[in-house]
């Protein structure tokens, strides 16, 4: 497990064996969770405020997200040329 601070409250935790990335946004008791897309779940407190985000298959998700972003940028640059 690796930790990295993002700000005063935010914290990244990566569980390498399980390939899960957890982004802690705020401290509090999780009262509910909502799957916002496949493999991405948001934890909510009683007021419905986000406490954290859990990403399953994190390495694949991040790789695909970066590739889509880079490929999209290349296509936009080609159209502009």
Secondary structure, 3 states (H helix, E strand, C coil): CEEEECCCCCEEEEECCCCEEEEECCCCCCCEEEEEECCEEEEECCCCCEEEEEEECHHHHHHHHHHHHHHHHHHHHHHHC
